[in-house]
Amino acid sequence: MSDADNNGSPSVLRAFDFPSRTRLVLGVGSVERVGELVRGIGAERILLVTDAGIVAAGHAGRVRSHLEAAGLRVTMFDRARENPTTKCVDDCVAVAVAAGVNGLVGLGGGSSMDTAKGCNFILTNGGRMQDYWGVGKATKPMLPFIAIPTTAGTGSELQSAALIADEQTHQKMACLDPKCAARLAILDPALTLSQPPRVTACTGIDAIAHAVETAVTTKRNVLSEKLSAEAFKLCVVAFPEVLRIPSDLDARGRMQLGAAYAGAAIENSMLGAAHAAANPLTAHFGIAHGSAVGLMLPHVVRFNAEEAEARLAYVSLARAAGKVPAGQSDADGVRTLCERLEGFLALAQLPRTLAECGVTENALATLAEEAARQWTAGFNPRRVTKEDFAKLYAAARS
């Protein structure tokens, strides 16, 4: 969205603070440089945080060998899991303490990176994850963290937040602190070739949802809008190509870069009601995060677009990517955008209704109550109540 209103007159330029924390390295084969790059930031005893699937794909072994070839000592924690919990982080910390590490590498999807970030909080500042729920609660410096995503979705590599679920309550806690941001992020499209098709689909939809939501939140600013627009342009073109030709490294690289830009947009803009609605669906029904967000997103777009400012922001985003014709009205533009978003779900062979996912009608009230308490709901451009969430869930179920 530009810094002019509908009549072309200047509007208030939203303030932003965007320190450049993370060096971004992109290119096929760039992961082979990980040893020299990590040595360059002064870490010598590395905890490599990953998951069993990445180990089985051979990526963890290759990264470990590159690190060791550079003279670094490497300990591996390969028990990161989807939607990491406080227990997962505590287990990781125990391994890190025993090894006396002074640097961390997160290799995998957002879950591996979040686990590494969560470990960094406790390893350097003590206590437990619940102590860091919120913004800027770490008082001591953290160890150098290097992010190597093997998916194109979360954008965690450019975010200063660890998303960790409480093991007992399943409440997802966002622990934000600039000190936990990656010093270095390596985007190697070749690492994403091993993703199962469903992971490619879910993470790709997640990246697109990030671009759409960050474009309209109450916290957006001129910089986040540019990042959202560029992320959306990259992803909506590359995503169908990746699904059609999984071996297309150029398209995979564009998806990785788009996901990273969307992650940087989140850092400046936060997220909205689609993510607030998705989290309870994952917690109660085990729906993959990207699938849940993608399913709820068109309904949230329609809800938000009832307000003029959000409607214009959505249409501006879609027009900049060539997905809405220039002469189309804003109302028709929103309709076209929603059709595009629903089309991506169909293309990715992901569920398009909550009923397909096993969500029962009698669960909607509980889901709505929990969604209204999610922190991202507070950044939605239109105020959204638990009654609104109940209607959104009901619409998404049919």
C-alpha positions as CSV (number, residue, x, y, z in Angstrom):
1,M,0.0,0.0,0.0
2,S,1.4,3.4,-0.9
3,D,1.8,6.4,1.5
4,A,-1.1,8.2,-0.2
5,D,-4.8,7.9,0.6
6,N,-7.6,7.1,-1.9
7,N,-7.8,10.7,-3.1
8,G,-4.1,10.8,-3.8
9,S,-3.2,13.1,-0.9
10,P,-0.4,12.2,1.4
11,S,-1.2,10.0,4.4
12,V,0.8,9.5,7.6
13,L,4.1,7.7,7.0
14,R,4.2,4.8,9.5
15,A,7.4,4.7,11.5
16,F,9.6,1.6,11.5
17,D,12.8,0.4,13.1
18,F,14.6,-2.2,10.9
19,P,18.1,-3.0,12.1
20,S,20.0,-5.3,9.7
21,R,20.7,-8.2,12.0
22,T,21.0,-11.2,9.6
23,R,23.4,-11.7,6.8
24,L,21.5,-13.5,4.0
25,V,23.4,-15.9,1.7
26,L,21.4,-17.3,-1.3
27,G,22.4,-19.8,-4.0
28,V,22.5,-23.4,-5.1
29,G,25.3,-25.1,-3.2
30,S,25.7,-22.2,-0.8
31,V,25.4,-24.6,2.2
32,E,28.9,-25.9,1.3
33,R,30.2,-22.6,2.6
34,V,28.7,-23.1,6.0
35,G,32.1,-24.0,7.7
36,E,33.9,-20.9,6.6
37,L,30.9,-18.7,7.3
38,V,30.4,-20.0,10.8
39,R,34.1,-19.7,11.5
40,G,33.8,-16.1,10.4
41,I,31.5,-15.2,13.2
42,G,33.7,-16.8,15.9
43,A,31.8,-19.9,16.9
44,E,34.0,-23.1,17.4
45,R,31.8,-25.6,19.3
46,I,28.5,-25.9,17.4
47,L,25.2,-27.5,18.4
48,L,23.5,-28.6,15.1
49,V,19.8,-28.6,15.8
50,T,17.7,-30.6,13.3
51,D,15.1,-33.4,13.1
52,A,15.1,-37.1,12.2
53,G,13.8,-36.4,8.7
54,I,16.6,-34.1,7.8
55,V,19.1,-36.6,9.2
56,A,17.5,-39.3,7.0
57,A,17.7,-37.1,3.9
58,G,21.4,-36.8,4.4
59,H,21.4,-33.0,4.9
60,A,22.5,-33.1,8.6
61,G,25.5,-35.3,7.8
62,R,26.6,-33.0,5.0
63,V,26.3,-29.9,7.0
64,R,28.2,-31.5,9.9
65,S,31.0,-32.6,7.6
66,H,31.3,-29.1,6.1
67,L,31.5,-27.7,9.7
68,E,34.0,-30.2,10.8
69,A,36.1,-29.7,7.7
70,A,36.5,-26.1,8.8
71,G,37.9,-27.3,12.1
72,L,34.7,-26.8,14.2
73,R,33.5,-29.3,16.9
74,V,29.9,-30.4,16.2
75,T,27.3,-31.9,18.5
76,M,24.0,-32.8,17.0
77,F,20.5,-32.6,18.5
78,D,18.2,-34.3,16.1
79,R,15.0,-34.4,18.1
80,A,13.4,-31.2,17.0
81,R,9.7,-31.8,16.2
82,E,6.8,-30.0,14.5
83,N,5.4,-27.3,16.8
84,P,8.2,-27.6,19.3
85,T,7.3,-27.7,23.0
86,T,9.0,-26.6,26.1
87,K,10.1,-30.1,26.7
88,C,11.7,-30.3,23.3
89,V,13.6,-27.1,24.1
90,D,14.7,-28.4,27.6
91,D,16.0,-31.6,26.0
92,C,18.0,-29.5,23.5
93,V,19.4,-27.3,26.3
94,A,20.6,-30.4,28.2
95,V,22.6,-31.5,25.1
96,A,24.0,-28.0,24.6
97,V,25.2,-27.7,28.2
98,A,26.9,-31.1,28.2
99,A,28.7,-30.2,25.0
100,G,29.7,-26.7,26.1
101,V,28.7,-25.1,22.8
102,N,29.3,-21.5,21.9
103,G,27.2,-21.4,18.7
104,L,24.0,-22.9,17.3
105,V,23.0,-24.0,13.8
106,G,19.3,-24.6,13.1
107,L,18.9,-26.9,10.1
108,G,15.4,-27.8,8.8
109,G,12.0,-26.1,8.9
110,G,10.7,-23.5,11.3
111,S,10.5,-26.1,14.0
112,S,14.2,-26.8,14.0
113,M,15.0,-23.0,14.0
114,D,12.6,-22.3,16.8
115,T,14.0,-25.1,18.9
116,A,17.5,-23.7,18.4
117,K,16.3,-20.2,19.3
118,G,14.5,-21.4,22.3
119,C,17.6,-23.3,23.4
120,N,19.6,-20.1,23.0
121,F,17.2,-18.2,25.3
122,I,17.6,-20.7,28.2
123,L,21.3,-21.6,27.6
124,T,22.3,-17.9,27.9
125,N,19.7,-16.4,30.1
126,G,18.5,-19.3,32.3
127,G,15.0,-20.0,33.5
128,R,12.3,-21.5,31.3
129,M,10.6,-20.6,28.0
130,Q,7.6,-19.2,29.9
131,D,9.9,-16.4,31.3
132,Y,10.5,-15.1,27.7
133,W,6.9,-15.1,26.5
134,G,6.5,-11.6,25.1
135,V,9.0,-9.0,23.8
136,G,12.6,-8.3,24.9
137,K,12.7,-10.3,28.1
138,A,16.2,-11.7,27.7
139,T,18.7,-9.5,29.7
140,K,22.0,-11.2,28.6
141,P,23.6,-11.6,25.1
142,M,22.9,-14.8,23.2
143,L,25.2,-17.1,21.3
144,P,25.6,-16.8,17.6
145,F,22.8,-18.5,15.7
146,I,23.0,-19.6,12.1
147,A,19.7,-20.6,10.3
148,I,19.7,-23.0,7.3
149,P,16.1,-23.6,6.2
150,T,15.3,-26.7,4.2
151,T,11.8,-25.6,3.5
152,A,10.3,-22.4,2.0
153,G,7.6,-21.3,4.3
154,T,8.1,-20.0,7.8
155,G,10.6,-17.2,7.2
156,S,11.9,-18.0,10.7
157,E,15.5,-17.4,9.4
158,L,14.7,-13.6,9.3
159,Q,12.7,-13.4,12.5
160,S,13.8,-12.6,16.1
161,A,11.2,-14.9,17.6
162,A,11.0,-18.4,19.0
163,L,7.5,-19.9,18.8
164,I,7.3,-22.6,21.5
165,A,4.2,-24.4,22.8
166,D,3.8,-25.1,26.5
167,E,4.1,-28.9,26.9
168,Q,1.1,-29.0,29.3
169,T,-1.4,-26.4,28.0
170,H,-0.4,-26.5,24.3
171,Q,-0.5,-22.7,24.4
172,K,1.8,-21.3,21.7
173,M,4.2,-18.8,23.1
174,A,5.9,-16.1,21.0
175,C,9.2,-15.2,22.6
176,L,10.5,-12.2,20.7
177,D,13.9,-10.6,21.3
178,P,16.3,-9.1,18.8
179,K,19.2,-11.0,20.5
180,C,17.8,-14.3,19.3
181,A,17.8,-13.3,15.6
182,A,20.2,-15.3,13.3
183,R,23.5,-13.8,12.6
184,L,23.5,-15.6,9.3
185,A,20.9,-17.3,7.1
186,I,21.9,-19.7,4.3
187,L,19.3,-20.2,1.6
188,D,20.3,-23.2,-0.6
189,P,17.4,-24.2,-2.9
190,A,18.9,-27.7,-3.4
191,L,18.1,-28.5,0.3
192,T,14.4,-28.2,-0.4
193,L,14.4,-30.9,-3.1
194,S,14.1,-33.6,-0.5
195,Q,10.8,-32.3,0.9
196,P,7.8,-34.6,0.5
197,P,5.2,-33.0,-1.8
198,R,2.8,-32.3,1.1
199,V,5.5,-30.4,3.0
200,T,6.3,-28.3,-0.1
201,A,2.6,-27.6,-0.4
202,C,2.0,-26.7,3.3
203,T,5.1,-24.5,3.7
204,G,4.5,-22.8,0.3
205,I,0.9,-21.9,1.3
206,D,2.2,-20.6,4.7
207,A,4.7,-18.3,2.9
208,I,1.9,-16.9,0.7
209,A,-0.3,-16.4,3.8
210,H,2.5,-14.5,5.5
211,A,2.7,-12.1,2.6
212,V,-1.0,-11.5,2.5
213,E,-1.5,-11.0,6.3
214,T,1.5,-8.8,6.8
215,A,0.2,-6.5,4.0
216,V,-2.8,-5.4,6.1
217,T,-2.0,-5.6,9.8
218,T,-2.4,-2.5,12.1
219,K,1.4,-2.6,12.6
220,R,2.4,-2.5,8.9
221,N,4.7,0.3,7.7
222,V,6.2,1.4,4.4
223,L,9.1,-1.1,4.7
224,S,7.0,-4.1,5.6
225,E,4.6,-3.3,2.8
226,K,7.5,-3.5,0.3
227,L,8.6,-6.8,1.8
228,S,5.1,-8.2,1.7
229,A,4.6,-7.2,-1.9
230,E,7.9,-8.6,-3.1
231,A,7.3,-11.8,-1.2
232,F,3.8,-12.2,-2.7
233,K,5.1,-11.6,-6.2
234,L,7.9,-14.2,-5.9
235,C,5.7,-16.8,-4.2
236,V,2.5,-16.7,-6.4
237,V,4.6,-17.2,-9.5
238,A,7.0,-19.8,-8.1
239,F,4.6,-21.9,-6.1
240,P,2.7,-23.4,-9.0
241,E,6.0,-24.0,-10.8
242,V,7.4,-25.9,-7.8
243,L,4.3,-28.0,-7.6
244,R,4.4,-28.7,-11.3
245,I,8.2,-29.3,-11.6
246,P,9.6,-30.2,-8.2
247,S,13.1,-30.3,-9.6
248,D,13.0,-26.6,-10.7
249,L,15.8,-25.1,-8.6
250,D,15.1,-21.6,-9.8
251,A,11.5,-21.7,-8.7
252,R,12.5,-23.3,-5.4
253,G,15.1,-20.5,-4.9
254,R,12.4,-17.9,-5.6
255,M,10.1,-19.6,-3.0
256,Q,12.9,-19.6,-0.4
257,L,13.6,-15.9,-1.0
258,G,9.9,-15.0,-1.0
259,A,9.5,-16.9,2.3
260,A,12.5,-15.0,3.8
261,Y,11.1,-11.7,2.7
262,A,7.7,-12.6,4.2
263,G,9.5,-13.5,7.4
264,A,11.2,-10.1,7.4
265,A,7.7,-8.5,6.8
266,I,6.4,-10.4,9.9
267,E,9.3,-8.9,11.9
268,N,8.0,-5.5,11.1
269,S,4.2,-6.0,10.7
270,M,3.2,-9.1,12.7
271,L,0.3,-11.4,11.5
272,G,-3.5,-11.4,11.8
273,A,-6.7,-13.4,12.3
274,A,-5.9,-16.2,9.8
275,H,-2.9,-17.2,12.0
276,A,-4.9,-16.7,15.2
277,A,-7.6,-19.1,13.7
278,A,-5.1,-21.6,12.6
279,N,-3.3,-22.3,15.9
280,P,-6.3,-23.8,17.7
281,L,-7.0,-26.0,14.6
282,T,-3.4,-27.4,14.8
283,A,-3.6,-27.8,18.6
284,H,-7.0,-29.6,18.6
285,F,-7.2,-31.4,15.3
286,G,-3.6,-31.8,14.3
287,I,-4.1,-29.9,11.0
288,A,-0.7,-28.9,9.6
289,H,0.0,-25.2,10.2
290,G,0.3,-24.2,6.5
291,S,-2.9,-26.1,5.6
292,A,-4.8,-24.5,8.5
293,V,-3.7,-21.0,7.7
294,G,-4.3,-21.4,4.0
295,L,-7.8,-22.8,4.6
296,M,-8.8,-19.9,6.9
297,L,-7.1,-17.1,4.9
298,P,-9.8,-16.4,2.2
299,H,-12.5,-16.2,4.8
300,V,-10.4,-13.7,6.8
301,V,-9.6,-11.7,3.7
302,R,-13.4,-11.4,3.0
303,F,-14.0,-10.4,6.6
304,N,-11.3,-7.7,6.7
305,A,-12.1,-6.4,3.2
306,E,-15.4,-5.1,4.6
307,E,-13.3,-2.1,5.8
308,A,-12.0,0.2,3.0
309,E,-8.4,0.5,4.1
310,A,-7.8,-3.3,4.3
311,R,-9.7,-3.8,1.0
312,L,-7.4,-1.3,-0.7
313,A,-4.3,-2.9,0.8
314,Y,-5.3,-6.4,-0.4
315,V,-6.1,-5.2,-3.9
316,S,-2.8,-3.2,-4.1
317,L,-0.9,-6.4,-3.1
318,A,-2.6,-8.5,-5.7
319,R,-2.4,-5.8,-8.5
320,A,1.3,-5.4,-7.9
321,A,1.8,-9.1,-8.5
322,G,-0.4,-9.0,-11.7
323,K,-3.1,-11.2,-10.1
324,V,-5.9,-8.5,-10.3
325,P,-6.6,-6.7,-13.6
326,A,-5.9,-2.9,-13.3
327,G,-9.4,-1.9,-14.3
328,Q,-11.2,-4.2,-11.8
329,S,-13.1,-2.6,-8.9
330,D,-11.7,-3.1,-5.4
331,A,-14.6,-5.3,-4.5
332,D,-14.1,-7.5,-7.5
333,G,-10.3,-7.4,-6.9
334,V,-10.9,-8.9,-3.4
335,R,-13.1,-11.6,-4.9
336,T,-10.4,-12.4,-7.5
337,L,-7.7,-12.5,-4.8
338,C,-9.8,-14.9,-2.7
339,E,-10.4,-17.1,-5.8
340,R,-6.6,-17.2,-6.3
341,L,-5.9,-18.2,-2.7
342,E,-8.5,-20.9,-2.9
343,G,-7.0,-22.0,-6.2
344,F,-3.6,-22.5,-4.5
345,L,-5.2,-24.9,-2.0
346,A,-6.8,-26.9,-4.8
347,L,-3.5,-26.9,-6.8
348,A,-1.6,-28.1,-3.7
349,Q,-4.3,-30.8,-3.1
350,L,-4.9,-29.5,0.4
351,P,-8.3,-29.5,2.2
352,R,-10.6,-26.6,1.4
353,T,-13.1,-27.1,4.2
354,L,-12.8,-27.7,7.9
355,A,-15.3,-30.6,7.6
356,E,-12.8,-32.4,5.4
357,C,-10.3,-32.1,8.2
358,G,-12.7,-33.7,10.7
359,V,-13.6,-30.4,12.5
360,T,-17.0,-30.9,14.1
361,E,-19.6,-28.2,14.5
362,N,-19.7,-28.6,18.3
363,A,-16.0,-27.7,18.4
364,L,-16.4,-24.3,16.9
365,A,-17.2,-22.4,20.0
366,T,-14.1,-23.7,21.8
367,L,-11.9,-22.9,18.7
368,A,-13.3,-19.4,18.5
369,E,-12.7,-18.7,22.2
370,E,-9.1,-19.8,21.8
371,A,-8.6,-17.9,18.5
372,A,-9.7,-14.7,20.1
373,R,-7.0,-15.0,22.7
374,Q,-4.2,-15.6,20.2
375,W,-1.7,-12.7,20.2
376,T,-1.8,-12.2,16.4
377,A,-5.6,-11.4,16.6
378,G,-4.6,-8.1,18.1
379,F,-2.9,-7.0,14.9
380,N,-5.7,-7.8,12.6
381,P,-6.8,-4.7,10.7
382,R,-10.4,-5.2,11.7
383,R,-11.4,-5.9,15.3
384,V,-12.2,-9.6,15.6
385,T,-14.2,-11.1,18.5
386,K,-14.8,-14.7,19.5
387,E,-18.2,-14.3,17.8
388,D,-16.5,-13.3,14.6
389,F,-14.2,-16.2,14.8
390,A,-17.1,-18.6,15.3
391,K,-18.6,-17.2,12.1
392,L,-15.3,-17.6,10.2
393,Y,-14.9,-21.2,11.4
394,A,-18.6,-21.9,10.4
395,A,-18.0,-20.5,6.9
396,A,-14.8,-22.5,6.6
397,R,-16.4,-25.7,7.7
398,S,-18.9,-25.8,4.8
